[in-house]
Amino acid sequence: MVRVRFAPSPTGFLHLGSARTALFNWLYARHTGGRFLLRVEDTDMARSEPRFLDEILRDLRWLGLDWDGEPIFQSRRFELYREKATALVSAGKAYKEGEAVIFRMEKGRTVEYIDRIHGRISVRTDDIKDQVLIKSDGSPSYNFACVVDDADLGITHILRGDDHISNTPKQILFYEALGLRPPEFGHMPLILGPDGAKLSKRHGGVSVEEYRRQGFLPEALVNHLILLGWSPGEEHEVLTLGEAVRLFDISQMGDVQARFDIQKLRHLNAEHILRKKTEELLPLIKPFLEEAGIRSGALDEAFLARLIDLYKIRIKTLREFVEKTDFFFRDDFSVEEEARKKYLSDPSSSGRLRVLADRLTELDRFSAPEIENVFRGLAEELGVKPAALIHPARLAVSGKTSGAGLFEMMELLGRDKVIERLRGRLP
């Protein structure tokens, strides 16, 4: 049975690179019917904090990744590491240097293994110095603790970033010295920014939490991360976790560095928003309304559902929904200044809006079709194109030059609010 692991360090938030590592390990386990385990690498007692671990586990759950069994903590296994290191000293494969234990590197050998992503990799031991197993403070080195834990957990495959390639030959030698069979290794190219540099905050954010706060759906972030290193084919560009589990093939993982593209992520997010039912989007959008000072609990849910229906085809993030619909919730919305000069400063526009307000007041039924009939009928009567009424009216009622269909938008705003704003925006 395939047994893989994700080993976060609770010294910071879950970054995109680590999230992708967790994701591919999870996909491999679920595709093969194997197990996905968690090991918490908290040997750095000074920097490890429970709040970071809580955040990492919450982000994993948010992404849709579950794990098998309880996480193990390296901080609780120091005695085991020291016991294994002492056994190597007794076998003459390591030596003590003060309180530290050092692995004796055998020279003149070649360590060779088949990387599941890069193919054959060979390293000469002449290029590797003696390795610390236990530090002078009694804590284990990263490489030694990894080997002891992975062997103890029965890990069969290790999928991780390219930055660990230099660690692998050292770990293989530790397995050998302990009389253990190494797992298979696969090293994924690191994620780069659009400019080809290492992904950093200047590319728009590096932690999962940042993207959640920006209004991205977990389905979209997972979708984009999946495509950074693995391709299920162009016909599967937009896919769910379930579809990815079914299609996943580790042999299709690429060995070239992938570039994180925020515009691609926004496109995928828009696609996943469209796939969701309105009732699914409702509870996801409410926190963003609350953050903007809009008491979602006081809103009529039927009204909010209709508003989401109007705008979900027009937004790329959940946060954009609030930005694009603020005028539905408050009267002190801002008006695009250049558009104000263009559409509302002309006396002829003011006169048309005044007549338009009067005609809309007379409507028996304030519905989108009836509102549209008034616009088109008045435009024909005045000898102007409908746009001469539509653009200034849209700006007067919303402060924006784009958005949902004007007539549907006005219907949802309601007659009184529309009339008030059309007349209130007159010079």
GUTITI-278067 format. One record per residue (C-alpha): residue number from 1; x, y, z. Coordinates in steps of 0.2 Angstrom, whole numbers, plus 5000, padded with zeros to 4 digits. Example, Ala and Ser with C-alpha at 12.3 -4.5 7.8 and 13.67 -1.06 7.14 Angstrom:
     k      x      y      z
     1   5062   4978   5039
     2   5068   4995   5036
***
This chain:
     k      x      y      z
     1   5000   5000   5000
     2   5006   5018   4996
     3   5010   5028   5011
     4   5015   5046   5009
     5   5016   5060   5021
     6   5016   5079   5023
     7   5028   5086   5035
     8   5024   5105   5040
     9   5034   5115   5051
    10   5024   5126   5063
    11   5035   5141   5062
    12   5025   5150   5050
    13   5009   5150   5039
    14   5006   5137   5025
    15   5014   5143   5009
    16   5009   5139   4992
    17   5024   5128   4989
    18   5020   5118   5004
    19   5002   5117   5000
    20   5006   5110   4983
    21   5017   5097   4991
    22   5003   5092   5002
    23   4991   5092   4988
    24   5001   5080   4977
    25   5005   5068   4991
    26   4986   5068   4995
    27   4981   5065   4977
    28   4994   5050   4975
    29   4987   5042   4991
    30   4969   5044   4987
    31   4971   5039   4969
    32   4980   5023   4974
    33   4969   5019   4989
    34   4984   5022   5000
    35   4987   5033   5016
    36   4991   5051   5018
    37   4999   5055   5035
    38   5004   5071   5044
    39   5021   5073   5053
    40   5024   5089   5062
    41   5042   5095   5061
    42   5042   5105   5077
    43   5060   5102   5083
    44   5064   5120   5083
    45   5056   5123   5100
    46   5060   5142   5100
    47   5051   5146   5083
    48   5037   5133   5083
    49   5020   5140   5089
    50   5003   5131   5091
    51   4994   5145   5082
    52   5004   5141   5066
    53   5000   5123   5067
    54   4982   5127   5070
    55   4982   5139   5054
    56   4991   5125   5044
    57   4978   5112   5048
    58   4964   5124   5045
    59   4971   5128   5028
    60   4973   5110   5024
    61   4955   5107   5028
    62   4949   5122   5019
    63   4958   5115   5003
    64   4949   5099   5005
    65   4964   5089   5011
    66   4960   5076   5025
    67   4973   5065   5033
    68   4973   5047   5040
    69   4976   5045   5059
    70   4983   5057   5071
    71   4998   5068   5067
    72   5014   5063   5075
    73   5026   5077   5083
    74   5044   5076   5081
    75   5046   5086   5098
    76   5039   5071   5107
    77   5052   5058   5099
    78   5069   5065   5104
    79   5073   5049   5114
    80   5069   5038   5099
    81   5081   5049   5088
    82   5095   5048   5102
    83   5093   5029   5104
    84   5095   5026   5085
    85   5110   5038   5084
    86   5118   5029   5099
    87   5116   5012   5090
    88   5125   5019   5075
    89   5139   5024   5087
    90   5140   5007   5094
    91   5141   5000   5076
    92   5155   5011   5072
    93   5145   5021   5059
    94   5145   5037   5069
    95   5155   5045   5082
    96   5152   5057   5097
    97   5159   5075   5097
    98   5155   5082   5114
    99   5136   5080   5116
   100   5134   5079   5097
   101   5133   5063   5087
   102   5141   5063   5069
   103   5138   5051   5055
   104   5154   5045   5047
   105   5153   5047   5029
   106   5161   5033   5019
   107   5171   5041   5005
   108   5173   5034   4987
   109   5155   5029   4984
   110   5142   5034   4973
   111   5124   5035   4979
   112   5112   5033   4965
   113   5093   5032   4964
   114   5078   5034   4952
   115   5069   5050   4955
   116   5050   5048   4950
   117   5050   5065   4942
   118   5068   5068   4936
   119   5075   5051   4933
   120   5092   5044   4938
   121   5102   5055   4950
   122   5119   5050   4956
   123   5130   5059   4969
   124   5148   5055   4975
   125   5150   5053   4993
   126   5167   5062   4991
   127   5156   5078   4989
   128   5147   5075   5006
   129   5155   5079   5023
   130   5151   5070   5039
   131   5133   5073   5044
   132   5126   5078   5061
   133   5113   5066   5068
   134   5111   5073   5085
   135   5115   5091   5089
   136   5125   5097   5105
   137   5108   5102   5112
   138   5101   5085   5111
   139   5089   5089   5096
   140   5090   5079   5080
   141   5096   5085   5063
   142   5082   5087   5050
   143   5089   5073   5039
   144   5091   5060   5053
   145   5074   5064   5061
   146   5066   5062   5043
   147   5073   5045   5040
   148   5069   5038   5058
   149   5051   5045   5056
   150   5048   5040   5038
   151   5054   5022   5042
   152   5044   5021   5058
   153   5028   5027   5048
   154   5031   5014   5034
   155   5032   5028   5021
   156   5034   5021   5003
   157   5035   5037   4993
   158   5042   5054   4997
   159   5036   5068   4985
   160   5043   5085   4990
   161   5051   5100   4982
   162   5067   5101   4972
   163   5076   5110   4986
   164   5077   5093   4995
   165   5087   5085   4981
   166   5103   5088   4990
   167   5096   5080   5006
   168   5091   5063   4998
   169   5108   5055   4996
   170   5112   5059   5014
   171   5095   5051   5019
   172   5098   5036   5008
   173   5115   5033   5017
   174   5106   5034   5034
   175   5093   5021   5029
   176   5107   5010   5023
   177   5116   5012   5040
   178   5101   5008   5050
   179   5098   4992   5039
   180   5082   5000   5031
   181   5075   5000   5013
   182   5073   5018   5007
   183   5057   5024   5000
   184   5055   5030   4982
   185   5058   5048   4980
   186   5051   5061   4968
   187   5056   5080   4968
   188   5045   5093   4961
   189   5051   5109   4953
   190   5048   5124   4964
   191   5035   5137   4960
   192   5041   5153   4952
   193   5032   5169   4950
   194   5027   5175   4933
   195   5044   5184   4930
   196   5053   5168   4933
   197   5060   5173   4950
   198   5056   5163   4966
   199   5038   5166   4972
   200   5037   5179   4985
   201   5026   5192   4992
   202   5029   5204   4977
   203   5020   5192   4966
   204   5004   5195   4976
   205   5005   5184   4991
   206   5013   5167   4996
   207   5002   5160   5009
   208   4986   5150   5008
   209   4978   5162   5020
   210   4981   5177   5010
   211   4972   5170   4995
   212   4957   5165   5006
   213   4956   5183   5012
   214   4956   5189   4995
   215   4940   5179   4991
   216   4947   5164   4981
   217   4938   5148   4982
   218   4948   5133   4989
   219   4943   5123   4973
   220   4951   5136   4962
   221   4967   5137   4972
   222   4968   5118   4972
   223   4964   5118   4953
   224   4979   5130   4949
   225   4991   5121   4961
   226   4987   5105   4952
   227   4991   5112   4935
   228   5008   5118   4942
   229   5018   5102   4939
   230   5005   5090   4932
   231   4994   5091   4917
   232   4978   5080   4915
   233   4976   5087   4897
   234   4968   5103   4891
   235   4950   5096   4891
   236   4952   5095   4910
   237   4959   5113   4914
   238   4944   5116   4926
   239   4943   5102   4937
   240   4938   5097   4955
   241   4948   5087   4968
   242   4937   5072   4965
   243   4941   5073   4946
   244   4960   5075   4950
   245   4960   5060   4961
   246   4952   5049   4947
   247   4964   5056   4934
   248   4980   5058   4944
   249   4996   5049   4937
   250   5012   5052   4945
   251   5021   5048   4929
   252   5013   5064   4921
   253   5022   5076   4933
   254   5033   5088   4924
   255   5052   5091   4928
   256   5052   5109   4923
   257   5049   5124   4935
   258   5031   5130   4935
   259   5025   5148   4936
   260   5011   5154   4947
   261   5000   5165   4937
   262   4988   5176   4947
   263   4978   5180   4931
   264   4976   5161   4928
   265   4970   5159   4946
   266   4957   5173   4944
   267   4951   5165   4928
   268   4949   5148   4937
   269   4941   5156   4952
   270   4928   5164   4941
   271   4924   5147   4933
   272   4922   5139   4950
   273   4911   5153   4956
   274   4900   5150   4941
   275   4899   5131   4945
   276   4893   5134   4962
   277   4874   5135   4966
   278   4868   5152   4973
   279   4864   5144   4990
   280   4882   5138   4991
   281   4889   5155   4987
   282   4877   5164   5000
   283   4887   5159   5016
   284   4904   5161   5007
   285   4900   5179   5002
   286   4892   5185   5019
   287   4909   5186   5028
   288   4915   5198   5015
   289   4899   5209   5017
   290   4902   5209   5036
   291   4920   5214   5033
   292   4914   5229   5023
   293   4902   5234   5037
   294   4887   5227   5029
   295   4876   5217   5042
   296   4872   5202   5031
   297   4861   5195   5045
   298   4849   5210   5043
   299   4848   5207   5024
   300   4833   5197   5016
   301   4841   5181   5009
   302   4830   5181   4994
   303   4836   5198   4989
   304   4854   5193   4992
   305   4851   5177   4982
   306   4844   5187   4967
   307   4859   5199   4968
   308   4872   5185   4968
   309   4863   5177   4953
   310   4865   5194   4944
   311   4883   5196   4948
   312   4891   5179   4949
   313   4895   5179   4931
   314   4904   5195   4933
   315   4915   5192   4947
   316   4932   5184   4948
   317   4933   5184   4968
   318   4921   5184   4982
   319   4928   5201   4987
   320   4924   5208   4970
   321   4906   5205   4974
   322   4906   5217   4988
   323   4915   5230   4978
   324   4904   5229   4963
   325   4887   5229   4973
   326   4891   5241   4987
   327   4877   5253   4980
   328   4864   5240   4984
   329   4868   5242   5002
   330   4872   5260   5005
   331   4868   5277   4997
   332   4885   5285   5000
   333   4893   5276   4986
   334   4907   5284   4976
   335   4904   5289   4958
   336   4918   5287   4945
   337   4924   5305   4943
   338   4928   5304   4924
   339   4912   5296   4920
   340   4902   5309   4930
   341   4910   5323   4920
   342   4906   5313   4904
   343   4888   5308   4908
   344   4881   5319   4921
   345   4888   5336   4918
   346   4879   5339   4902
   347   4863   5348   4904
   348   4854   5338   4890
   349   4858   5322   4901
   350   4850   5330   4916
   351   4835   5334   4907
   352   4833   5316   4900
   353   4836   5309   4917
   354   4822   5320   4924
   355   4810   5314   4911
   356   4816   5296   4913
   357   4812   5297   4932
   358   4795   5304   4928
   359   4791   5290   4916
   360   4797   5276   4928
   361   4786   5283   4942
   362   4771   5280   4931
   363   4775   5261   4928
   364   4762   5249   4935
   365   4775   5235   4937
   366   4793   5239   4940
   367   4801   5225   4931
   368   4816   5223   4920
   369   4806   5221   4903
   370   4794   5236   4908
   371   4809   5247   4913
   372   4818   5243   4896
   373   4802   5248   4887
   374   4802   5265   4895
   375   4821   5267   4890
   376   4819   5262   4872
   377   4802   5271   4870
   378   4809   5288   4878
   379   4825   5286   4867
   380   4815   5285   4851
   381   4804   5299   4857
   382   4819   5310   4860
   383   4828   5305   4844
   384   4843   5298   4853
   385   4851   5281   4855
   386   4846   5271   4870
   387   4864   5273   4876
   388   4862   5291   4879
   389   4850   5286   4893
   390   4857   5270   4899
   391   4875   5277   4903
   392   4870   5292   4913
   393   4856   5282   4922
   394   4868   5268   4926
   395   4880   5280   4934
   396   4866   5289   4943
   397   4860   5274   4952
   398   4876   5264   4954
   399   4891   5276   4952
   400   4899   5264   4940
   401   4900   5262   4921
   402   4899   5243   4921
   403   4890   5230   4931
   404   4875   5219   4929
   405   4861   5222   4916
   406   4855   5240   4920
   407   4836   5235   4919
   408   4838   5220   4930
   409   4849   5230   4942
   410   4836   5243   4943
   411   4822   5231   4946
   412   4831   5223   4961
   413   4835   5241   4968
   414   4817   5245   4968
   415   4807   5259   4961
   416   4809   5271   4975
   417   4828   5270   4976
   418   4830   5271   4958
   419   4819   5287   4956
   420   4827   5295   4971
   421   4845   5292   4964
   422   4840   5298   4946
   423   4833   5314   4954
   424   4846   5316   4967
   425   4861   5315   4954
   426   4853   5330   4944
   427   4863   5346   4945
***
